[in-house]
Amino acid sequence: MRGTAALLVAVGMATGVVPAASAAEGNELTAIRTELHASFDRVVFELNGAVPSVTHGRDAEPAHCASGKPISAKGDEFVVVTMEPANAHDYTGPRRFETPGLDKVRSVSNTCDFEAHLGFAIGFEGAGRAYTVSTLTNPSRVVIDVWSF
């Protein structure tokens, strides 16, 4: 029996198969912050592991990744940001909130936390608004700036 388990581990390592849970291990969401700046609003996702791969795009009606059901959040348009590998399984902070202290960003809503895919929709005022997505290290952060002009 032990030989079979060792063989399966060896085959998995040789083929590069890594379970999703272990792929995101140590890449846990630890904080979400919002900040008002003179010419833009900033949303920061902080993680305790390596900087994840990030994809993003505009969406008029973002949906939950598992169910496909639309989210209910404030915003004329949304930037949907997906980080992988990453998760928020142990994150205890808010996963959905409005942002009344910001100029253009109206809401932040978790859309996905499944199989090392972590997603958020950032709702903002006005369609077609300029935004940038960047990453920082020490600690790992994904930063979204939504411009006021």
N, C-alpha and C positions, 0 to 999 in steps of 0.2 A: 504494500500500500504506500509506504514511504517512497519507494522507487517511482511509482506512478506520479505522485505529487511533484517530485523533483523533476521528472521528465516534462510535466506540464509547465512548470516554471521555466525550465530551460527553453522549451519551444516558444513560450510567450516572449521571453527575452530576445531570442534569436529573430523573431518576426517583428519585434517592435510593438507588440500588443501590450498596452498598459491600460488597466481599468480606469475609467473616467474619474472615479473617486480619488485614486492615488495621483492622477495627473494634475488635479487641482489642489492637492494637499499642500498646505502652507501658502496658498494664494487666496486667502479669505478676506472679504471686505471687512474693514475695521472702522471706517468712518465715511460719512458723506457730509460735505460742507458746502455752503453757498456763500458767495461774497459779492458785494456791490462795488464796482469800480467806476471811475469817471465815464468811460466810454463803452463798458461792457459788463455783463453779469457773468459770474464764474460759478461752475459746479465742479466739485472735486470729489472723486472716489478714491479713497486710500485703501491699499491692500498690504498684507503682511508678507507677501512673497515676491517673486519676480514680477516685473512689469508684464502684464498679459498682452496678447495680440488683441487689437481693437479694430472693430468695424463700425461704421456709422452711416446713417443716411436719413433723409427727410421722410416723414410719414404724416399724412393728414389724419389717419385713424389707426394708431398703433394698437396691437393686440397682444394678449398673453401668448407665450411661445408654446405652451402645452395644449391649451384648450382652443386657441384661435379666437377667443372671445375678445371684443374690443375693451380697452381700458376706459375708465371714466376719469378724466383729468382735465384741468384747465389748460387751455392753449389753443391758438388758431392753427398752429402747425407744431410738429414735434421733431426733435432730433432723437433717433433711436440709436443707442450705443450698446454694443455687445462686446464683452470682454471674455477671452478664453485663453488658457484655462483659468477659471476663477469661480468662486461661489460665495454665497452669503448664508450658508446653513446655520452658522452660530452667531450671525450678526444680530444684535439686540436693539439697534437704533431704528428709527422710522424708515420704512420702505416706500412710503407714499406720503407726500406732504405738499402743501402749497407754499409759495414763497412771496408773501406780501411785501417784504422789505427790498425786493429787487425791482429793477426798472423794467426789464423785458421778460425775464423768465417767470412763468406763472406756476409751474408745478414740476415735481420730480416723482416718477412712478416706476416701481420695479415691474418689469415685464417678463423676466425669465430668471430662474435659478435652478437649472436642470442639466445634469450630465456635464458639469464643468463649463457651462455657458451661463453668464450672468449678464442680464440686460436691463436697461433703464430707458424710459422715454422722458425727455425733458421738453415740457410744453412752454411755448413762448408766444408773445403777442406779435401778430403780423406774419403773414406767410412770406417766404423767400428771404427771411432775415439771414444775414451773414453770421457764420459761426466757425470756430476752429476747434479741433481736437488735438491734444498733445499728451505726451507722457513725461513723467519725471521720476527720478530715482531717489532713494535714501530719505524717506520711505517711498515705495512704489505708489504712483498716483496716475490716474487718468483725469485730465483736465479738459473741460468743455467751456469755451468762452462764447457767449452769445452777444453780438455787437449791438449797440444802441442805435447806430445809423443805418 
